[in-house]
Amino acid sequence: MPASIFLQELIAETLATRLALVHGDYSPKNVLIESGRVILLDHEVIHFGDPSFDLGFALTHLLSKANHVVARRELFLTAANWFWESYSKAGGPMAALPGLESRAVRHTLACLLARVDGRSPLEYLSEDERARQRAVALALMQRPPARVPELVASFAELLESPR
């Protein structure tokens, strides 16, 4: 599937999905832990929509770091899987929503591409890392994995493949 069709379909589905309050910028820099409580910062793009966007946005940061910090790649990949497993166990009714995981995968792929070619690129990625992330995201958009662990494994495998 061409990336343009992948993105158009994801946009249409996202606009039609209104299930929960979505933070919209759910990244590690916006999450604090204080005395066992989670405190979320930076609510400027909060909206009612598809909670799988926040999952995809957070996974994007972990996978992008796996791309960037090669010496710690396995730790970031493990963290991505752990994040999904933890959400699946603790997410209550939201975690059980039909299609949530596959939408989270697709949002992750779109965010991986957006963070190299969009309005808010990840400043820590070098040009080579941006090119590698772009190539991996576009390749996975052709046939998106259905599950997060498959996404993490495929992302890791493609990062290691010569372009």
C-alpha positions as CSV (number, residue, x, y, z in Angstrom):
1,M,0.0,0.0,0.0
2,P,1.5,3.4,-0.9
3,A,2.2,5.6,2.1
4,S,-0.2,8.3,0.8
5,I,-3.1,5.8,1.0
6,F,-2.0,4.4,4.3
7,L,-1.9,8.0,5.8
8,Q,-5.3,9.0,4.2
9,E,-7.0,5.9,5.6
10,L,-5.5,6.5,9.0
11,I,-6.5,10.1,9.0
12,A,-10.1,9.3,8.0
13,E,-10.3,6.6,10.7
14,T,-8.8,8.8,13.4
15,L,-11.2,11.7,12.6
16,A,-14.2,9.3,12.9
17,T,-13.0,7.8,16.2
18,R,-14.0,9.5,19.4
19,L,-13.4,7.2,22.3
20,A,-11.4,9.0,25.0
21,L,-9.5,12.0,26.1
22,V,-6.2,12.0,24.1
23,H,-3.2,13.9,25.5
24,G,-1.7,14.3,22.0
25,D,1.9,14.8,23.1
26,Y,2.4,11.7,25.2
27,S,6.1,11.5,25.3
28,P,8.6,10.7,28.1
29,K,9.4,14.4,28.5
30,N,5.8,15.1,29.4
31,V,5.4,12.4,32.0
32,L,6.5,12.9,35.6
33,I,6.2,10.4,38.5
34,E,5.9,11.9,42.0
35,S,5.2,9.8,45.1
36,G,3.8,7.0,42.9
37,R,1.5,9.4,41.0
38,V,1.7,10.0,37.3
39,I,1.6,13.7,36.3
40,L,1.1,14.7,32.7
41,L,2.5,18.0,31.4
42,D,2.0,20.0,28.2
43,H,-1.8,19.6,27.5
44,E,-1.9,22.1,24.6
45,V,-3.2,19.5,22.0
46,I,-5.5,17.5,24.3
47,H,-8.7,16.4,22.6
48,F,-11.4,13.8,22.5
49,G,-10.5,11.1,20.0
50,D,-8.6,7.9,19.5
51,P,-6.5,6.7,22.5
52,S,-4.3,4.7,20.2
53,F,-2.7,7.9,19.0
54,D,-1.1,8.4,22.4
55,L,0.1,4.8,22.4
56,G,1.6,5.3,18.9
57,F,3.2,8.6,19.9
58,A,4.9,7.1,23.0
59,L,6.1,4.0,21.1
60,T,7.5,6.4,18.4
61,H,9.8,7.9,21.0
62,L,11.1,4.6,22.2
63,L,11.7,3.2,18.7
64,S,13.3,6.5,17.5
65,K,15.7,6.2,20.5
66,A,16.4,2.6,19.4
67,N,17.3,4.0,16.0
68,H,19.5,6.8,17.5
69,V,21.3,5.1,20.4
70,V,22.6,2.0,18.8
71,A,24.6,0.9,21.9
72,R,21.3,0.9,23.9
73,R,19.0,-0.3,21.0
74,E,18.0,-3.6,22.7
75,L,17.0,-1.7,25.9
76,F,14.8,0.7,24.0
77,L,13.2,-2.1,22.0
78,T,12.6,-4.0,25.3
79,A,11.1,-0.8,26.8
80,A,8.7,-0.5,23.8
81,N,7.5,-4.0,24.4
82,W,7.3,-3.4,28.1
83,F,5.3,-0.2,27.6
84,W,2.7,-2.1,25.4
85,E,2.5,-5.1,27.8
86,S,2.0,-2.7,30.8
87,Y,-0.7,-0.8,29.0
88,S,-2.4,-4.0,27.9
89,K,-2.5,-5.2,31.5
90,A,-3.4,-1.9,33.2
91,G,-5.4,-0.1,30.6
92,G,-8.7,-1.5,31.7
93,P,-11.6,-1.3,29.2
94,M,-9.5,0.9,26.8
95,A,-6.9,-1.8,26.4
96,A,-9.7,-4.2,25.4
97,L,-11.1,-2.0,22.6
98,P,-11.4,-3.9,19.3
99,G,-8.7,-2.7,16.9
100,L,-6.9,-0.6,19.4
101,E,-3.6,-2.4,19.0
102,S,-3.6,-2.4,15.2
103,R,-4.5,1.3,15.3
104,A,-1.6,1.9,17.7
105,V,0.7,0.2,15.3
106,R,-0.5,2.3,12.4
107,H,-0.2,5.5,14.5
108,T,3.3,4.5,15.5
109,L,4.3,4.1,11.8
110,A,2.8,7.5,10.9
111,C,4.5,9.2,13.8
112,L,7.8,7.6,13.0
113,L,7.6,9.2,9.6
114,A,6.2,12.5,10.9
115,R,9.1,12.8,13.3
116,V,11.6,12.8,10.4
117,D,9.6,14.6,7.7
118,G,6.9,16.5,9.6
119,R,6.6,19.9,11.3
120,S,8.3,18.7,14.5
121,P,11.3,16.5,13.6
122,L,13.3,14.9,16.3
123,E,16.3,17.2,16.6
124,Y,18.6,14.4,17.9
125,L,18.4,12.3,14.8
126,S,21.2,12.7,12.3
127,E,20.5,12.8,8.6
128,D,21.5,9.1,8.2
129,E,19.2,8.2,11.2
130,R,16.4,10.2,9.6
131,A,16.9,8.4,6.3
132,R,17.0,5.0,8.0
133,Q,13.8,5.8,10.1
134,R,12.0,7.1,7.0
135,A,12.9,3.9,5.0
136,V,11.8,1.6,7.8
137,A,8.5,3.4,8.4
138,L,7.7,3.5,4.7
139,A,8.6,-0.2,4.3
140,L,6.4,-1.2,7.2
141,M,3.5,0.9,5.9
142,Q,3.4,-1.4,2.9
143,R,2.2,-4.2,5.1
144,P,1.7,-3.0,8.7
145,P,2.0,-5.6,11.4
146,A,-1.2,-6.2,13.4
147,R,0.5,-6.4,16.8
148,V,2.9,-4.1,18.7
149,P,5.5,-6.9,19.4
150,E,5.5,-7.7,15.7
151,L,6.1,-4.0,15.0
152,V,9.0,-3.8,17.4
153,A,10.6,-6.9,16.0
154,S,10.1,-5.8,12.4
155,F,11.4,-2.3,13.2
156,A,14.5,-3.8,14.8
157,E,15.1,-6.2,11.9
158,L,14.8,-3.4,9.3
159,L,17.1,-1.1,11.2
160,E,19.8,-3.7,10.9
161,S,19.2,-4.3,7.2
162,P,21.3,-2.5,4.7
163,R,19.2,0.0,2.6
